[in-house]
Amino acid sequence: MTLRDSKVATRLPAQDLDRARAFYAEQLGLEPIDERPGGLLYRVAGGDFVLFLSSGRATGEHTQMGFEVDDIEATVAELRARGVVFEEYDAPGRRGPDGINDIEGNYPSKGAGGERGIWFRDSEGNLLGIAQPVD
């Protein structure tokens, strides 16, 4: 067995699991499929991620987890309606409607000429991204 055959599972720190659980339920519409003392396991179509109790703070200086979606405008509109506040990045020539960034050349191995992306922070300061590959 090599890492190439493994499944990736993201781990995100949370200083307050109750606060994080409420954010993921109310703002993102996600409920844990399993829980244990100090951890919540979530499952989405493309894999699992865990929120774990940690005394450390997320730096939020880079994307810690991303969601790839088929319709970024609809996803962003739904999340905004749920109260998610998106980050504002001033990248010349990249920012499109609704704060969604157009990023040319990302992931040609996926058959895409780029992607559209936007970011937000969860209740614990983790920086999360949403992306849609584009031709």
OpenMM code with the backbone's topology and positions (N, CA, C; nanometers):
from openmm import Vec3, app, unit

residues = "MET THR LEU ARG ASP SER LYS VAL ALA THR ARG LEU PRO ALA GLN ASP LEU ASP ARG ALA ARG ALA PHE TYR ALA GLU GLN LEU GLY LEU GLU PRO ILE ASP GLU ARG PRO GLY GLY LEU LEU TYR ARG VAL ALA GLY GLY ASP PHE VAL LEU PHE LEU SER SER GLY ARG ALA THR GLY GLU HIS THR GLN MET GLY PHE GLU VAL ASP ASP ILE GLU ALA THR VAL ALA GLU LEU ARG ALA ARG GLY VAL VAL PHE GLU GLU TYR ASP ALA PRO GLY ARG ARG GLY PRO ASP GLY ILE ASN ASP ILE GLU GLY ASN TYR PRO SER LYS GLY ALA GLY GLY GLU ARG GLY ILE TRP PHE ARG ASP SER GLU GLY ASN LEU LEU GLY ILE ALA GLN PRO VAL ASP".split()
positions = [
    Vec3(0.0853, -0.1186, 0.0000),
    Vec3(0.0000, 0.0000, 0.0000),
    Vec3(0.0888, 0.1235, 0.0000),
    Vec3(0.0614, 0.2136, -0.0913),
    Vec3(0.1356, 0.3394, -0.0959),
    Vec3(0.0392, 0.4546, -0.0720),
    Vec3(0.0943, 0.5713, -0.0519),
    Vec3(0.0092, 0.6884, -0.0339),
    Vec3(-0.0761, 0.7152, -0.1575),
    Vec3(-0.0254, 0.6750, -0.2729),
    Vec3(-0.1010, 0.6941, -0.3966),
    Vec3(-0.2354, 0.6210, -0.3912),
    Vec3(-0.2420, 0.5141, -0.3139),
    Vec3(-0.3646, 0.4353, -0.3007),
    Vec3(-0.4503, 0.4788, -0.1820),
    Vec3(-0.4085, 0.5821, -0.1131),
    Vec3(-0.4787, 0.6224, 0.0093),
    Vec3(-0.5920, 0.7194, -0.0202),
    Vec3(-0.6709, 0.7434, 0.0795),
    Vec3(-0.7779, 0.8420, 0.0759),
    Vec3(-0.7329, 0.9607, 0.1609),
    Vec3(-0.7486, 1.0808, 0.1115),
    Vec3(-0.7103, 1.2006, 0.1861),
    Vec3(-0.8240, 1.2382, 0.2805),
    Vec3(-0.7894, 1.2689, 0.4024),
    Vec3(-0.8874, 1.3122, 0.5021),
    Vec3(-0.8333, 1.4365, 0.5714),
    Vec3(-0.8985, 1.5462, 0.5525),
    Vec3(-0.8559, 1.6740, 0.6091),
    Vec3(-0.8883, 1.6808, 0.7576),
    Vec3(-0.7988, 1.7436, 0.8342),
    Vec3(-0.8184, 1.7673, 0.9770),
    Vec3(-0.8088, 1.9175, 1.0014),
    Vec3(-0.9117, 1.9743, 1.0628),
    Vec3(-0.9142, 2.1172, 1.0911),
    Vec3(-0.9254, 2.1405, 1.2410),
    Vec3(-0.8416, 2.2288, 1.2959),
    Vec3(-0.8481, 2.2558, 1.4391),
    Vec3(-0.9669, 2.3441, 1.4762),
    Vec3(-1.0186, 2.3206, 1.5954),
    Vec3(-1.1280, 2.4021, 1.6485),
    Vec3(-1.1027, 2.4248, 1.7975),
    Vec3(-1.1070, 2.5489, 1.8394),
    Vec3(-1.0911, 2.5779, 1.9813),
    Vec3(-1.2208, 2.5553, 2.0569),
    Vec3(-1.3332, 2.5613, 1.9858),
    Vec3(-1.4637, 2.5422, 2.0486),
    Vec3(-1.5478, 2.4557, 1.9549),
    Vec3(-1.5597, 2.3267, 1.9853),
    Vec3(-1.6322, 2.2348, 1.8983),
    Vec3(-1.7811, 2.2662, 1.8898),
    Vec3(-1.8414, 2.3135, 1.9958),
    Vec3(-1.9831, 2.3488, 1.9901),
    Vec3(-2.0050, 2.4662, 1.8945),
    Vec3(-1.9203, 2.5656, 1.9032),
    Vec3(-1.9295, 2.6810, 1.8129),
    Vec3(-1.9068, 2.6374, 1.6684),
    Vec3(-1.8048, 2.5531, 1.6471),
    Vec3(-1.7742, 2.5043, 1.5131),
    Vec3(-1.8896, 2.4208, 1.4586),
    Vec3(-1.9440, 2.3320, 1.5399),
    Vec3(-2.0560, 2.2480, 1.4966),
    Vec3(-2.1741, 2.3357, 1.4529),
    Vec3(-2.2037, 2.4401, 1.5301),
    Vec3(-2.3129, 2.5306, 1.4950),
    Vec3(-2.2847, 2.6014, 1.3628),
    Vec3(-2.1617, 2.6488, 1.3424),
    Vec3(-2.1258, 2.7161, 1.2172),
    Vec3(-2.1438, 2.6217, 1.0985),
    Vec3(-2.0902, 2.5018, 1.1093),
    Vec3(-2.0979, 2.4069, 0.9971),
    Vec3(-2.2420, 2.3654, 0.9695),
    Vec3(-2.3262, 2.3599, 1.0712),
    Vec3(-2.4676, 2.3252, 1.0517),
    Vec3(-2.5455, 2.4440, 0.9954),
    Vec3(-2.5354, 2.5582, 1.0609),
    Vec3(-2.6167, 2.6735, 1.0242),
    Vec3(-2.5691, 2.7428, 0.8977),
    Vec3(-2.4393, 2.7630, 0.8837),
    Vec3(-2.3865, 2.8365, 0.7692),
    Vec3(-2.3616, 2.7458, 0.6476),
    Vec3(-2.3155, 2.6229, 0.6698),
    Vec3(-2.2791, 2.5367, 0.5575),
    Vec3(-2.3792, 2.4250, 0.5315),
    Vec3(-2.4717, 2.4037, 0.6237),
    Vec3(-2.5704, 2.2985, 0.6053),
    Vec3(-2.5147, 2.1584, 0.6213),
    Vec3(-2.4080, 2.1439, 0.6995),
    Vec3(-2.3422, 2.0145, 0.7182),
    Vec3(-2.3572, 1.9666, 0.8619),
    Vec3(-2.3864, 1.8386, 0.8770),
    Vec3(-2.3960, 1.7760, 1.0090),
    Vec3(-2.2920, 1.6651, 1.0177),
    Vec3(-2.2316, 1.6450, 1.1334),
    Vec3(-2.1341, 1.5365, 1.1457),
    Vec3(-2.2034, 1.4009, 1.1318),
    Vec3(-2.1306, 1.3045, 1.0718),
    Vec3(-2.1847, 1.1689, 1.0607),
    Vec3(-2.1404, 1.0835, 1.1788),
    Vec3(-2.0410, 1.1330, 1.2512),
    Vec3(-1.9912, 1.0614, 1.3676),
    Vec3(-1.9245, 1.1631, 1.4589),
    Vec3(-1.9211, 1.1319, 1.5869),
    Vec3(-1.8508, 1.2193, 1.6802),
    Vec3(-1.7931, 1.1371, 1.7938),
    Vec3(-1.6907, 1.1927, 1.8514),
    Vec3(-1.6252, 1.1337, 1.9677),
    Vec3(-1.5823, 1.2500, 2.0544),
    Vec3(-1.5447, 1.2241, 2.1784),
    Vec3(-1.4946, 1.3355, 2.2591),
    Vec3(-1.3767, 1.4034, 2.1879),
    Vec3(-1.3910, 1.5303, 2.1601),
    Vec3(-1.2826, 1.6052, 2.0965),
    Vec3(-1.2805, 1.6010, 1.9461),
    Vec3(-1.3841, 1.5461, 1.8801),
    Vec3(-1.3807, 1.5412, 1.7351),
    Vec3(-1.5158, 1.5205, 1.6700),
    Vec3(-1.5313, 1.5802, 1.5520),
    Vec3(-1.6521, 1.5658, 1.4712),
    Vec3(-1.6104, 1.5228, 1.3313),
    Vec3(-1.6733, 1.4174, 1.2789),
    Vec3(-1.6430, 1.3664, 1.1448),
    Vec3(-1.7547, 1.4062, 1.0495),
    Vec3(-1.7161, 1.4686, 0.9393),
    Vec3(-1.8111, 1.5109, 0.8362),
    Vec3(-1.7811, 1.4343, 0.7081),
    Vec3(-1.8859, 1.4082, 0.6301),
    Vec3(-1.8682, 1.3422, 0.4999),
    Vec3(-1.9423, 1.4231, 0.3949),
    Vec3(-1.8714, 1.4530, 0.2863),
    Vec3(-1.9311, 1.5149, 0.1683),
    Vec3(-1.9051, 1.4193, 0.0523),
    Vec3(-1.9614, 1.4462, -0.0638),
    Vec3(-1.9515, 1.3527, -0.1761),
    Vec3(-1.8076, 1.3140, -0.2084),
    Vec3(-1.7130, 1.4077, -0.1938),
    Vec3(-1.5755, 1.3812, -0.2330),
    Vec3(-1.4832, 1.3357, -0.1222),
    Vec3(-1.5318, 1.3123, -0.0014),
    Vec3(-1.4428, 1.2672, 0.1044),
    Vec3(-1.4882, 1.3106, 0.2421),
    Vec3(-1.4008, 1.2876, 0.3374),
    Vec3(-1.4291, 1.3173, 0.4777),
    Vec3(-1.3391, 1.4297, 0.5275),
    Vec3(-1.3862, 1.4968, 0.6318),
    Vec3(-1.2986, 1.5878, 0.7051),
    Vec3(-1.3398, 1.5851, 0.8508),
    Vec3(-1.2451, 1.6220, 0.9354),
    Vec3(-1.2652, 1.6175, 1.0794),
    Vec3(-1.2364, 1.7543, 1.1388),
    Vec3(-1.3202, 1.7944, 1.2324),
    Vec3(-1.2908, 1.9082, 1.3187),
    Vec3(-1.2466, 1.8486, 1.4509),
    Vec3(-1.1303, 1.8892, 1.4987),
    Vec3(-1.0804, 1.8336, 1.6245),
    Vec3(-1.0507, 1.9445, 1.7233),
    Vec3(-1.0768, 1.9156, 1.8490),
    Vec3(-1.0523, 2.0111, 1.9553),
    Vec3(-0.9031, 2.0350, 1.9683),
    Vec3(-0.8637, 2.1615, 1.9646),
    Vec3(-0.7226, 2.1975, 1.9687),
    Vec3(-0.7074, 2.3279, 2.0453),
    Vec3(-0.6027, 2.3362, 2.1258),
    Vec3(-0.5757, 2.4620, 2.1949),
    Vec3(-0.5037, 2.5596, 2.1029),
    Vec3(-0.4515, 2.5106, 1.9908),
    Vec3(-0.3855, 2.5976, 1.8936),
    Vec3(-0.4867, 2.6681, 1.8062),
    Vec3(-0.4476, 2.7821, 1.7529),
    Vec3(-0.5348, 2.8594, 1.6643),
    Vec3(-0.4945, 2.8354, 1.5195),
    Vec3(-0.5940, 2.8308, 1.4321),
    Vec3(-0.5666, 2.8221, 1.2886),
    Vec3(-0.5022, 2.9526, 1.2435),
    Vec3(-0.4010, 2.9434, 1.1582),
    Vec3(-0.3370, 3.0655, 1.1098),
    Vec3(-0.4243, 3.1366, 1.0086),
    Vec3(-0.4990, 3.0595, 0.9297),
    Vec3(-0.5843, 3.1210, 0.8280),
    Vec3(-0.5060, 3.1932, 0.7207),
    Vec3(-0.3761, 3.1668, 0.7096),
    Vec3(-0.2925, 3.2347, 0.6107),
    Vec3(-0.2917, 3.1636, 0.4761),
    Vec3(-0.3475, 3.0472, 0.4704),
    Vec3(-0.3545, 2.9736, 0.3442),
    Vec3(-0.4808, 2.8874, 0.3453),
    Vec3(-0.5216, 2.8422, 0.2292),
    Vec3(-0.6401, 2.7581, 0.2202),
    Vec3(-0.6126, 2.6257, 0.2893),
    Vec3(-0.6946, 2.5914, 0.3859),
    Vec3(-0.6754, 2.4683, 0.4620),
    Vec3(-0.7625, 2.3542, 0.4105),
    Vec3(-0.8708, 2.3877, 0.3413),
    Vec3(-0.9560, 2.2866, 0.2805),
    Vec3(-1.0361, 2.3550, 0.1710),
    Vec3(-1.0621, 2.2827, 0.0639),
    Vec3(-1.1407, 2.3384, -0.0450),
    Vec3(-1.2541, 2.2465, -0.0846),
    Vec3(-1.3605, 2.3070, -0.1307),
    Vec3(-1.4752, 2.2351, -0.1840),
    Vec3(-1.4807, 2.2630, -0.3341),
    Vec3(-1.4857, 2.1598, -0.4172),
    Vec3(-1.4999, 2.1771, -0.5611),
    Vec3(-1.6463, 2.1559, -0.5963),
    Vec3(-1.7052, 2.2548, -0.6631),
    Vec3(-1.8484, 2.2515, -0.6935),
    Vec3(-1.8716, 2.2656, -0.8435),
    Vec3(-1.9916, 2.2298, -0.8879),
    Vec3(-2.0279, 2.2417, -1.0291),
    Vec3(-2.0810, 2.3798, -1.0643),
    Vec3(-2.1389, 2.4509, -0.9675),
    Vec3(-2.1985, 2.5821, -0.9924),
    Vec3(-2.1609, 2.6759, -0.8778),
    Vec3(-2.0515, 2.7476, -0.8954),
    Vec3(-1.9995, 2.8308, -0.7873),
    Vec3(-2.0932, 2.9479, -0.7550),
    Vec3(-2.1576, 3.0063, -0.8580),
    Vec3(-2.2478, 3.1182, -0.8303),
    Vec3(-2.3633, 3.0751, -0.7406),
    Vec3(-2.4246, 2.9603, -0.7709),
    Vec3(-2.5368, 2.9117, -0.6902),
    Vec3(-2.4907, 2.8766, -0.5493),
    Vec3(-2.3731, 2.8157, -0.5378),
    Vec3(-2.3202, 2.7791, -0.4060),
    Vec3(-2.2936, 2.9033, -0.3221),
    Vec3(-2.2294, 3.0028, -0.3820),
    Vec3(-2.1992, 3.1263, -0.3103),
    Vec3(-2.3285, 3.1969, -0.2688),
    Vec3(-2.4268, 3.2009, -0.3571),
    Vec3(-2.5542, 3.2657, -0.3241),
    Vec3(-2.6215, 3.1943, -0.2064),
    Vec3(-2.6214, 3.0622, -0.2077),
    Vec3(-2.6821, 2.9872, -0.0978),
    Vec3(-2.6091, 3.0122, 0.0340),
    Vec3(-2.4765, 3.0097, 0.0298),
    Vec3(-2.3995, 3.0309, 0.1521),
    Vec3(-2.4140, 3.1735, 0.2044),
    Vec3(-2.4181, 3.2705, 0.1148),
    Vec3(-2.4414, 3.4088, 0.1583),
    Vec3(-2.5773, 3.4212, 0.2271),
    Vec3(-2.6776, 3.3544, 0.1719),
    Vec3(-2.8111, 3.3576, 0.2328),
    Vec3(-2.8093, 3.2947, 0.3719),
    Vec3(-2.7154, 3.2037, 0.3966),
    Vec3(-2.7025, 3.1393, 0.5276),
    Vec3(-2.6138, 3.2212, 0.6222),
    Vec3(-2.5577, 3.3322, 0.5726),
    Vec3(-2.4779, 3.4198, 0.6579),
    Vec3(-2.3274, 3.4071, 0.6441),
    Vec3(-2.2801, 3.3292, 0.5473),
    Vec3(-2.1349, 3.3166, 0.5271),
    Vec3(-2.0822, 3.4481, 0.4693),
    Vec3(-1.9723, 3.4960, 0.5283),
    Vec3(-1.9067, 3.6179, 0.4814),
    Vec3(-1.7799, 3.5755, 0.4080),
    Vec3(-1.7670, 3.6180, 0.2834),
    Vec3(-1.6529, 3.5790, 0.2010),
    Vec3(-1.5400, 3.6805, 0.2120),
    Vec3(-1.4189, 3.6300, 0.1974),
    Vec3(-1.2996, 3.7138, 0.2017),
    Vec3(-1.2935, 3.7998, 0.0760),
    Vec3(-1.2352, 3.9176, 0.0891),
    Vec3(-1.2163, 4.0077, -0.0245),
    Vec3(-1.0682, 4.0098, -0.0588),
    Vec3(-1.0348, 3.9720, -0.1809),
    Vec3(-0.8962, 3.9749, -0.2266),
    Vec3(-0.8865, 4.0694, -0.3444),
    Vec3(-0.7906, 4.1590, -0.3377),
    Vec3(-0.7709, 4.2554, -0.4452),
    Vec3(-0.6595, 4.2049, -0.5358),
    Vec3(-0.6966, 4.1195, -0.6291),
    Vec3(-0.6002, 4.0648, -0.7241),
    Vec3(-0.6341, 4.1208, -0.8622),
    Vec3(-0.5529, 4.2119, -0.9136),
    Vec3(-0.5843, 4.2763, -1.0417),
    Vec3(-0.6128, 4.1731, -1.1508),
    Vec3(-0.7248, 4.1965, -1.2216),
    Vec3(-0.7609, 4.1115, -1.3333),
    Vec3(-0.8187, 3.9770, -1.2949),
    Vec3(-0.8327, 3.9490, -1.1654),
    Vec3(-0.8803, 3.8175, -1.1235),
    Vec3(-1.0191, 3.8208, -1.0624),
    Vec3(-1.0574, 3.9341, -1.0102),
    Vec3(-1.1829, 3.9397, -0.9374),
    Vec3(-1.3000, 3.9603, -1.0323),
    Vec3(-1.3941, 3.8680, -1.0272),
    Vec3(-1.5123, 3.8759, -1.1124),
    Vec3(-1.6343, 3.9136, -1.0319),
    Vec3(-1.7517, 3.8841, -1.0874),
    Vec3(-1.8763, 3.9177, -1.0175),
    Vec3(-1.8876, 3.8473, -0.8831),
    Vec3(-1.9522, 3.9129, -0.7896),
    Vec3(-1.9787, 3.8569, -0.6567),
    Vec3(-1.8529, 3.8192, -0.5802),
    Vec3(-1.7368, 3.8801, -0.6147),
    Vec3(-1.6135, 3.8522, -0.5428),
    Vec3(-1.5467, 3.7214, -0.5806),
    Vec3(-1.6005, 3.6525, -0.6803),
    Vec3(-1.5416, 3.5260, -0.7250),
    Vec3(-1.4219, 3.5574, -0.8141),
    Vec3(-1.3091, 3.4932, -0.7852),
    Vec3(-1.1853, 3.5180, -0.8587),
    Vec3(-1.1721, 3.4229, -0.9769),
    Vec3(-1.1272, 3.4757, -1.0898),
    Vec3(-1.0972, 3.3952, -1.2077),
    Vec3(-0.9478, 3.3679, -1.2072),
    Vec3(-0.9114, 3.2403, -1.2013),
    Vec3(-0.7714, 3.2017, -1.1880),
    Vec3(-0.7333, 3.1183, -1.3107),
    Vec3(-0.6650, 3.1817, -1.4032),
    Vec3(-0.6279, 3.1145, -1.5277),
    Vec3(-0.5159, 3.0131, -1.5039),
    Vec3(-0.5244, 2.9030, -1.5767),
    Vec3(-0.4163, 2.8052, -1.5775),
    Vec3(-0.4142, 2.7074, -1.4622),
    Vec3(-0.5055, 2.7197, -1.3660),
    Vec3(-0.5050, 2.6244, -1.2541),
    Vec3(-0.5569, 2.4887, -1.2993),
    Vec3(-0.4857, 2.3869, -1.2651),
    Vec3(-0.5249, 2.2475, -1.2816),
    Vec3(-0.5551, 2.2036, -1.4241),
    Vec3(-0.4626, 2.2243, -1.5182),
    Vec3(-0.4868, 2.1736, -1.6537),
    Vec3(-0.4979, 2.0204, -1.6566),
    Vec3(-0.4426, 1.9531, -1.5565),
    Vec3(-0.4520, 1.8072, -1.5513),
    Vec3(-0.5964, 1.7601, -1.5333),
    Vec3(-0.6840, 1.8491, -1.4881),
    Vec3(-0.8262, 1.8153, -1.4740),
    Vec3(-0.9017, 1.8458, -1.6024),
    Vec3(-0.8290, 1.8859, -1.7070),
    Vec3(-0.8935, 1.9215, -1.8319),
    Vec3(-0.9531, 2.0608, -1.8296),
    Vec3(-0.9114, 2.1400, -1.7343),
    Vec3(-0.9639, 2.2757, -1.7197),
    Vec3(-0.8585, 2.3774, -1.7587),
    Vec3(-0.9042, 2.4922, -1.8080),
    Vec3(-0.8130, 2.6003, -1.8409),
    Vec3(-0.7895, 2.6923, -1.7229),
    Vec3(-0.8553, 2.6630, -1.6139),
    Vec3(-0.8439, 2.7445, -1.4929),
    Vec3(-0.9557, 2.7093, -1.3974),
    Vec3(-0.9763, 2.7982, -1.3031),
    Vec3(-1.0863, 2.7769, -1.2097),
    Vec3(-1.1369, 2.9113, -1.1611),
    Vec3(-1.2552, 2.9076, -1.1050),
    Vec3(-1.3116, 3.0233, -1.0374),
    Vec3(-1.3118, 2.9890, -0.8906),
    Vec3(-1.2711, 3.0817, -0.8052),
    Vec3(-1.2593, 3.0508, -0.6641),
    Vec3(-1.2949, 3.1656, -0.5732),
    Vec3(-1.3346, 3.1291, -0.4514),
    Vec3(-1.3681, 3.2267, -0.3483),
    Vec3(-1.3380, 3.1619, -0.2133),
    Vec3(-1.3105, 3.2426, -0.1116),
    Vec3(-1.2691, 3.1906, 0.0191),
    Vec3(-1.3499, 3.2529, 0.1316),
    Vec3(-1.3583, 3.1784, 0.2412),
    Vec3(-1.4233, 3.2270, 0.3627),
    Vec3(-1.3579, 3.1593, 0.4822),
    Vec3(-1.3811, 3.2155, 0.5995),
    Vec3(-1.3281, 3.1582, 0.7232),
    Vec3(-1.4419, 3.0945, 0.8007),
    Vec3(-1.4108, 2.9808, 0.8621),
    Vec3(-1.5108, 2.9205, 0.9504),
    Vec3(-1.5049, 2.9896, 1.0862),
    Vec3(-1.5838, 2.9433, 1.1792),
    Vec3(-1.5910, 3.0056, 1.3115),
    Vec3(-1.4600, 2.9964, 1.3879),
    Vec3(-1.3697, 2.9084, 1.3458),
    Vec3(-1.2438, 2.8857, 1.4170),
    Vec3(-1.1247, 2.9524, 1.3489),
    Vec3(-1.1488, 3.0256, 1.2404),
    Vec3(-1.0414, 3.0944, 1.1698),
    Vec3(-0.9792, 3.0141, 1.0577),
    Vec3(-1.0276, 2.8921, 1.0312),
    Vec3(-0.9755, 2.8125, 0.9194),
    Vec3(-1.0200, 2.8752, 0.7885),
    Vec3(-0.9265, 2.8889, 0.6939),
    Vec3(-0.9574, 2.9468, 0.5635),
    Vec3(-0.9999, 2.8344, 0.4695),
    Vec3(-1.1253, 2.8426, 0.4222),
    Vec3(-1.1833, 2.7408, 0.3348),
    Vec3(-1.2111, 2.8012, 0.1986),
    Vec3(-1.1906, 2.7223, 0.0955),
    Vec3(-1.2119, 2.7697, -0.0404),
    Vec3(-1.3226, 2.6941, -0.1108),
    Vec3(-1.3788, 2.7589, -0.2090),
    Vec3(-1.4752, 2.6966, -0.2985),
    Vec3(-1.4248, 2.7233, -0.4395),
    Vec3(-1.4223, 2.6207, -0.5227),
    Vec3(-1.3707, 2.6366, -0.6581),
    Vec3(-1.4576, 2.5627, -0.7581),
    Vec3(-1.4559, 2.6129, -0.8809),
    Vec3(-1.5216, 2.5477, -0.9934),
    Vec3(-1.4246, 2.5486, -1.1097),
    Vec3(-1.3843, 2.4314, -1.1601),
    Vec3(-1.2988, 2.4277, -1.2794),
    Vec3(-1.3725, 2.4877, -1.3991),
    Vec3(-1.3003, 2.5574, -1.4849),
    Vec3(-1.3594, 2.6154, -1.6054),
    Vec3(-1.2730, 2.5797, -1.7269),
    Vec3(-1.3373, 2.5789, -1.8426),
    Vec3(-1.2655, 2.5482, -1.9682),
    Vec3(-1.1885, 2.6664, -2.0165),
] * unit.nanometer
topology = app.Topology()
chain = topology.addChain("A")
for resn in residues:
    res = topology.addResidue(resn, chain)
    for name in ("N", "CA", "C"):
        topology.addAtom(name, app.Element.getBySymbol(name[0]), res)
